[in-house]
Amino acid sequence: MAQGDVLGIEGGGTKTTWMRLGPGEVVQARGEAGPGNTLLLDEAALAGLLEKIAGDTGSAVAAIGAAFAGCARAEERDRVARAVRRAFPRAATVEVMEDTRSLLAAAFGDGPGLAVIAGTGANVVGQRSLAGLRRLASLDSVSARRGEGKASRKVHGALRGGFAMLRIHDDMLDAIVAMRPMLVAIERRDADLARQLRRAASSVVLNLAEGSGSSGRVRTARYRTALGSARETLSCLRTAAAFGYVGSVPADVVVGRMNRVIGTLVRVAV
């Protein structure tokens, strides 16, 4: 790693915190900025967040470690890393990770461990090793008393439910990738329908992400919105096929994944 100050950034659903360390790991400065779940930030919003941090802390840092909610997928980490490098062009080293990975690394290094995070929502995360990190669940709340049977049952139930929500989030992203050729074809024939399809599909992913970081009635409301948008997405595709804009909607890569998304959301949002 290049010699010089190190900047650590941690972004979550409510706020983003940062700390700048100098020689001997002495804290030089620290501060806060706006929400940092990157799945909810477009390019302009992400750039604005990072530019504010750069303005507050100074862009001349040698290395940056950035841990953001929403950075579970490699594509998202790459997008955020590019934005960090634009905001901090003099940084020789930039590492971007999901926020839960930084906690597990700090607490357990390369070893196994399980951690509970209480923030905008609450998460239980665990790892066998850093390479095998896996988000296990999102929880509304967990009793702090060890060995309490009701809390234990709630944890296990939420673990199953949280993993299902993570799976359908990725299913929806995969379905969107598969929709791209159809979206291009629809746009040539019916720009309004293409815009509606794009908005509906984006709404599913964004509301799933926001819901997983929320709790109680807010979480249910986000999942209900995601459910309605998922049904709208599938209806847009079937309407396009009915009009002859596209061929039949692919059963496995689109319809199968969309039905899994809808089926899971029906169980938690209706």
Buried (B, 14 or more C-beta within 10 A) or exposed (E): EEEBBBBBBBBBBBBBBBBBBEEEEEEBBEEEBBBBBBBBBEEEBBBBBBBBBBEBBBBEBBBBBBBBBBBBBEEBBEBBBBBBBEBBEEBEEBBBBBBBBBBBBEEBEEEEBEBEBEEBBBBBBBBEEBEEBEBBBBBEEBEEEEEEEEBEEBBEEBBEBBBBBBEBBBBBBEBBEBBEEBBEBBBEEBEEBBBBBBEBBBBBBBBBBBBBBBBEEBBBBBBBBBBBBBBBBBEBBBBBBEEEBBEEBBEEBBBEBBBBBBEBBEEBBE
